[in-house]
Amino acid sequence: VSAAGLAGLSGGAGAETASGGGVPVGGLGERFLRDSGGAHEAIFDTAIRGYLPAGPATFLHKARAHPEALDRLLVLGETHTHPIHHRIHMDAFRGFVALREDSPSRPVAIGMEHFYRQHQNYLDLFSSGRVSLATLRRLTKWDAVSSVPFRLVAPLLAQARASGVRVVGLNCPGEVASLVARVGLEGVPEELRELLPDVELGDVKHWERFRRVMLSMMGEHGGQMDEQSLRRYYEATTLWDEYMAESAAMYLKETESQGGRLLVFAGTHHVDERNGMPDRIMKRSGVRAFTVVPVALPWKDGLPDVDRVPTSQTADWVWYTPREDEMMTI
């Protein structure tokens, strides 16, 4: 259904008017979206069940007006190759950096799935201006280990350095995740297992979401995977979540006395429904993440053509964008 089909869901006590920071779905919400400067982009706030304007100011307003919801940790998803999703990351960055006007003593860092924790020395050299973007790309072997075009993250990295914002590597080495996908956690040599974080595999909803997504992907591409292989791949994916959560929690604990803020950028499947990385960060640090999940879908008459109303279980904000293959036709 389009946003018009959700009109009856916006009249509850939790909905806010435009002056209150949100525009209810349907009615005024449709007109707002059609007239908005951010055409074919809209934020759906699952707390107020209404739309917000897309842009850096919305992050800034949320953090200032509702610090109990958005204070120390913001976790944003992405489709790795979608240009608009990377621009959303820049919007969030600009909003968070602007908060330094209110509290200049609070450090701000960005945590990126795209870099390993073991890359931190290189990242610190870059952040301090001692190596260039091109050198960072070479030192981290970006083109060999990442499927993300470097041009999509380069502007954010450059802006972070120019703003004095540290870049934190979150991920585990790809070779480790690949090993777990082949042999499972039990098959990992003991000396390596001792270096890995505790991995919680008992979250039923997390497993079911993973299984649903994987079976859908295999169905689309004609692939097959037996249940044992699927389970090993799940262990590798969950290790990925836990490792990044541990990295993020380490930064939050190190800067706790200063109220350090962290923006985390990772693939949407690590962020969606909170049970990938965000809840695991909270388990380790006690800091609740404010989550943003970009969703690329068709648009119809200037509105996102959604098939269900997202809830707070999905994310705090769902940021609707056009699909990559439709960007040139909008």
C-alpha positions as CSV (number, residue, x, y, z in Angstrom):
1,V,0.0,0.0,0.0
2,S,1.1,3.6,-0.4
3,A,1.3,6.1,2.4
4,A,-2.4,6.9,1.6
5,G,-3.3,3.4,2.7
6,L,-1.8,4.1,6.2
7,A,-3.9,7.2,6.9
8,G,-6.0,5.5,9.5
9,L,-3.0,4.7,11.6
10,S,-1.9,8.2,12.3
11,G,-4.5,9.6,14.6
12,G,-3.4,7.9,17.8
13,A,-2.1,9.7,20.9
14,G,1.5,9.2,19.8
15,A,1.2,11.1,16.6
16,E,2.7,14.6,16.4
17,T,1.9,17.5,14.1
18,A,4.4,19.2,11.9
19,S,5.1,21.8,14.6
20,G,5.7,19.0,17.1
21,G,8.3,17.4,15.0
22,G,6.4,14.9,12.9
23,V,3.8,14.7,10.2
24,P,1.2,11.9,10.6
25,V,0.8,9.4,7.9
26,G,-1.9,10.2,5.3
27,G,-3.7,13.6,4.8
28,L,-1.2,16.3,5.7
29,G,1.5,13.7,5.7
30,E,1.0,13.0,2.0
31,R,1.0,16.7,1.1
32,F,4.1,17.2,3.2
33,L,6.0,14.5,1.3
34,R,4.9,15.8,-2.1
35,D,5.9,19.3,-1.2
36,S,9.1,18.4,0.6
37,G,12.4,19.6,-0.7
38,G,13.8,16.1,-0.1
39,A,11.7,14.6,-2.9
40,H,11.6,10.8,-2.9
41,E,13.1,10.6,0.5
42,A,11.2,10.5,3.8
43,I,11.9,9.4,7.4
44,F,9.2,7.4,9.1
45,D,9.5,7.8,12.9
46,T,8.1,4.6,14.4
47,A,7.6,6.3,17.8
48,I,5.2,8.9,16.6
49,R,4.0,6.9,13.6
50,G,4.6,9.9,11.3
51,Y,6.9,11.3,8.7
52,L,9.9,13.7,9.3
53,P,11.8,15.7,6.7
54,A,15.0,14.1,5.5
55,G,18.3,15.9,6.2
56,P,21.0,16.8,8.8
57,A,18.7,19.2,10.7
58,T,16.4,16.3,11.6
59,F,19.2,14.4,13.4
60,L,20.2,17.6,15.2
61,H,16.7,18.4,16.3
62,K,16.1,14.8,17.6
63,A,19.3,14.8,19.6
64,R,18.6,18.2,21.2
65,A,14.8,17.7,21.8
66,H,15.0,14.0,22.9
67,P,18.4,13.3,24.3
68,E,17.0,10.4,26.2
69,A,16.4,8.7,22.8
70,L,19.4,9.9,20.8
71,D,22.5,10.8,22.8
72,R,25.6,8.6,22.7
73,L,25.0,6.0,20.1
74,L,23.5,6.3,16.6
75,V,23.5,3.1,14.4
76,L,22.7,3.5,10.7
77,G,22.3,0.8,8.1
78,E,23.0,0.9,4.4
79,T,22.7,-1.0,1.2
80,H,26.5,-1.0,0.5
81,T,26.3,0.2,-3.1
82,H,23.4,2.7,-2.8
83,P,24.7,6.3,-3.2
84,I,21.7,7.8,-1.3
85,H,22.4,5.6,1.7
86,H,25.9,6.9,1.9
87,R,24.6,10.5,1.7
88,I,22.3,9.7,4.6
89,H,25.4,8.8,6.6
90,M,26.8,12.2,5.7
91,D,23.6,13.8,6.9
92,A,23.8,12.0,10.2
93,F,27.5,13.0,10.5
94,R,26.8,16.6,10.0
95,G,24.0,16.6,12.5
96,F,26.1,14.9,15.2
97,V,29.1,17.2,14.6
98,A,26.8,20.2,15.0
99,L,26.1,19.0,18.5
100,R,29.6,19.9,19.5
101,E,28.4,23.5,19.6
102,D,26.3,22.5,22.7
103,S,29.0,20.3,24.3
104,P,32.4,20.8,22.7
105,S,34.2,18.6,25.3
106,R,32.3,15.5,24.2
107,P,34.3,13.5,21.7
108,V,32.7,12.2,18.5
109,A,33.8,9.2,16.4
110,I,32.4,7.2,13.5
111,G,32.6,3.4,13.7
112,M,32.6,1.6,10.3
113,E,31.9,-1.9,9.4
114,H,34.1,-1.3,6.3
115,F,37.3,-1.4,8.4
116,Y,38.8,-4.1,10.6
117,R,39.6,-3.4,14.3
118,Q,43.1,-4.4,13.3
119,H,43.2,-1.4,10.9
120,Q,43.0,1.1,13.8
121,N,46.6,2.2,13.6
122,Y,46.2,3.1,9.9
123,L,42.9,4.8,10.7
124,D,44.5,6.9,13.4
125,L,47.3,7.9,11.1
126,F,44.7,9.0,8.6
127,S,42.6,10.9,11.2
128,S,45.7,12.7,12.4
129,G,46.5,13.8,8.8
130,R,49.7,11.8,8.6
131,V,48.6,9.6,5.6
132,S,46.3,10.4,2.7
133,L,43.0,8.8,1.6
134,A,44.8,7.0,-1.1
135,T,47.4,5.7,1.3
136,L,44.7,4.6,3.7
137,R,43.0,2.7,0.9
138,R,46.3,0.9,0.1
139,L,47.2,0.1,3.7
140,T,43.9,-1.4,4.4
141,K,43.8,-3.3,1.1
142,W,40.4,-1.9,0.5
143,D,40.0,-3.0,-3.1
144,A,40.9,-6.6,-2.2
145,V,38.7,-7.0,0.9
146,S,35.7,-4.7,0.3
147,S,32.9,-4.8,-2.2
148,V,31.9,-1.2,-1.5
149,P,33.2,1.3,-4.1
150,F,35.7,3.5,-2.3
151,R,34.3,6.6,-3.9
152,L,31.1,6.1,-1.8
153,V,32.9,6.3,1.5
154,A,35.7,8.7,0.6
155,P,33.7,11.9,1.2
156,L,32.7,10.8,4.7
157,L,36.2,9.9,5.6
158,A,37.5,13.2,4.3
159,Q,34.9,15.1,6.2
160,A,35.6,13.2,9.4
161,R,39.3,14.1,9.2
162,A,38.5,17.8,8.4
163,S,36.2,17.9,11.4
164,G,38.6,16.2,13.8
165,V,36.4,13.1,14.2
166,R,38.2,9.8,14.8
167,V,37.4,6.8,12.5
168,V,37.0,3.5,14.4
169,G,37.4,0.2,12.7
170,L,34.7,-2.3,13.9
171,N,34.9,-5.4,11.9
172,C,36.7,-8.7,12.3
173,P,39.1,-9.9,9.6
174,G,37.2,-11.4,6.6
175,E,39.4,-14.5,6.8
176,V,38.1,-15.3,10.3
177,A,34.4,-14.9,9.3
178,S,35.1,-17.1,6.2
179,L,36.7,-19.8,8.3
180,V,33.7,-19.9,10.6
181,A,31.4,-20.1,7.7
182,R,33.3,-23.2,6.5
183,V,33.9,-25.1,9.8
184,G,31.6,-23.5,12.3
185,L,32.7,-22.0,15.6
186,E,33.4,-25.4,17.1
187,G,35.9,-26.0,14.2
188,V,38.0,-22.9,14.9
189,P,41.4,-23.6,16.4
190,E,41.5,-23.0,20.2
191,E,44.2,-20.3,20.0
192,L,42.0,-18.3,17.6
193,R,38.7,-18.9,19.5
194,E,40.3,-17.3,22.6
195,L,40.6,-14.1,20.7
196,L,37.0,-14.0,19.6
197,P,34.1,-12.4,21.6
198,D,31.3,-14.5,23.2
199,V,28.8,-15.3,20.5
200,E,25.1,-15.6,21.5
201,L,23.4,-18.0,19.1
202,G,20.2,-18.4,21.1
203,D,18.2,-15.4,19.8
204,V,15.3,-17.2,17.9
205,K,14.1,-14.0,16.2
206,H,17.6,-13.2,15.0
207,W,18.0,-16.8,13.6
208,E,14.6,-16.7,11.9
209,R,15.3,-13.4,10.3
210,F,18.6,-14.6,9.0
211,R,17.1,-17.8,7.7
212,R,14.3,-16.0,6.0
213,V,16.6,-13.5,4.3
214,M,19.1,-16.2,3.2
215,L,16.4,-18.5,1.8
216,S,14.9,-15.6,-0.1
217,M,18.2,-14.7,-1.6
218,M,18.9,-18.2,-2.6
219,G,15.5,-18.5,-4.2
220,E,16.1,-15.4,-6.2
221,H,19.4,-16.6,-7.5
222,G,18.7,-20.3,-7.8
223,G,21.2,-21.3,-5.1
224,Q,20.9,-24.0,-2.5
225,M,22.4,-24.6,0.9
226,D,21.8,-27.5,3.3
227,E,20.7,-26.8,6.9
228,Q,24.1,-27.5,8.4
229,S,25.9,-25.1,6.0
230,L,23.2,-22.5,6.7
231,R,23.8,-22.9,10.4
232,R,27.6,-22.4,10.0
233,Y,27.0,-19.3,7.9
234,Y,24.7,-18.0,10.6
235,E,27.4,-18.5,13.2
236,A,29.8,-16.5,11.0
237,T,27.2,-13.7,10.5
238,T,26.5,-13.6,14.3
239,L,30.3,-13.5,15.0
240,W,30.4,-10.5,12.7
241,D,27.6,-8.8,14.7
242,E,29.2,-9.7,18.1
243,Y,32.7,-8.5,17.0
244,M,31.5,-5.2,15.7
245,A,29.3,-4.8,18.9
246,E,32.4,-5.4,21.0
247,S,34.4,-2.9,19.1
248,A,31.7,-0.2,19.5
249,A,31.3,-1.0,23.2
250,M,35.0,-0.6,23.7
251,Y,34.9,2.9,22.4
252,L,31.8,3.8,24.4
253,K,33.4,2.5,27.6
254,E,36.7,4.3,26.9
255,T,34.9,7.6,26.5
256,E,32.2,7.1,29.1
257,S,33.5,9.7,31.5
258,Q,33.5,12.3,28.6
259,G,30.1,11.3,27.3
260,G,31.7,10.2,24.0
261,R,29.3,9.9,21.0
262,L,29.6,7.2,18.3
263,L,28.0,6.9,14.9
264,V,28.1,3.4,13.6
265,F,27.7,2.7,9.9
266,A,27.0,-0.9,8.8
267,G,25.0,-3.0,6.4
268,T,21.3,-2.9,7.0
269,H,21.1,-6.6,8.0
270,H,23.3,-5.8,11.0
271,V,20.9,-3.1,12.1
272,D,17.4,-4.2,11.1
273,E,15.2,-5.3,14.1
274,R,18.0,-4.3,16.5
275,N,18.9,-7.9,17.3
276,G,22.0,-8.0,15.0
277,M,24.4,-5.4,16.4
278,P,22.5,-2.7,18.3
279,D,21.2,-5.0,21.1
280,R,24.6,-6.6,21.4
281,I,26.3,-3.2,21.9
282,M,23.8,-2.4,24.7
283,K,24.5,-5.8,26.3
284,R,28.2,-4.9,26.5
285,S,28.0,-1.2,27.2
286,G,24.6,-0.4,28.7
287,V,24.1,2.2,25.9
288,R,20.9,2.0,23.9
289,A,21.3,2.7,20.2
290,F,19.1,4.9,18.2
291,T,18.7,3.0,14.9
292,V,18.1,4.1,11.4
293,V,17.3,1.6,8.7
294,P,17.2,2.9,5.1
295,V,14.7,1.1,2.9
296,A,14.9,1.4,-0.9
297,L,11.5,0.8,-2.6
298,P,9.3,2.1,-5.4
299,W,7.6,5.5,-5.1
300,K,4.1,6.2,-6.4
301,D,2.7,9.7,-6.9
302,G,5.5,11.1,-4.7
303,L,5.0,8.7,-1.9
304,P,6.9,5.6,-0.7
305,D,4.9,2.5,-1.8
306,V,5.2,0.6,1.5
307,D,3.5,-2.8,2.1
308,R,3.4,-2.6,5.9
309,V,3.7,-0.1,8.7
310,P,7.1,-0.3,10.3
311,T,7.2,-0.5,14.1
312,S,9.8,0.3,16.7
313,Q,10.9,-3.3,16.5
314,T,12.2,-2.6,13.0
315,A,14.1,0.7,13.9
316,D,13.6,4.0,15.5
317,W,13.5,5.6,12.1
318,V,12.9,4.0,8.7
319,W,14.4,6.2,6.0
320,Y,12.6,5.6,2.6
321,T,14.7,6.1,-0.5
322,P,14.2,5.2,-4.2
323,R,15.7,2.0,-5.4
324,E,19.1,2.2,-7.1
325,D,17.7,1.1,-10.5
326,E,15.0,3.9,-10.3
327,M,17.2,6.8,-9.3
328,M,17.8,8.0,-12.9
329,T,14.1,7.8,-13.8
330,I,12.7,9.8,-10.8
